[in-house]
């Protein structure tokens, strides 16, 4: 399990690590006296309780995209940050460490270790945080969950996929570039709808939600939290399929 030795009363600042060479063990932590994680093993099955051994799980890196600063709080382009905040609050994970240009928090969902990540280098450079963190801690692509806003989905509608393209989303594009161009990592897309009429797209993205839209987003964040828990604990299974189906039609009136 990833183990955090960080104080919850003050922020800890760690230097940005350079990607480690391709090995099968964790590289040394940025500061030897502040070890963030220890190496975890992937097990194919749960050990026999009679043997007295605890199961160990592959960690997840869960990154929400957004822009730092109070002026962007609550805007459409920052719903990825809001999802991370919701997970952090519900799972009791303190976000108090800066590493690789990101605000991070260490904790778990059930017995599964997770790292929550909010890049602080602005949306278009999100990969500068996600890529180095994933490389340094050797998180496999299948366990990197990216959460971001999606204009092609109606407001409050979500989609959870095991892989995909960038869809002209600059934040996702940056992350893919820093993951060696790979598209094979999970993503939770949160719909924000399209700009009305001839409204400028940038202005739309940096606009706050209306009261009705905010209710839809808050409901979506609750549903997204349960979807993330299911994914981390059980992987892509029938429950995720049902989640996507319900999301697709949840605004359709019969």
Buried (B, 14 or more C-beta within 10 A) or exposed (E): BBEBEBEEEEEBEBEBBEBBEEEEEBBEBBEEEBBBBEEBEEEEEEEEEEEEEEEBBBBBBBBBBBBBEEEBBBBBBBBBBBBBBBBBEBBEBBBBBBBBBBBBBBBBBEEBBBBBBBBBBBBBBBBBBBBBBBBBBBBBBBBBBBBBBBBBBBBBBBBBEBEBEBEEBBBBBBBBBBBEEEBEBBBBBBBBBBBEEEEEEEEBBBBEBEEEBBEBBEEBBEBBBEBBBBBBBEEBEEBBEEBBEEBBEBEEEE
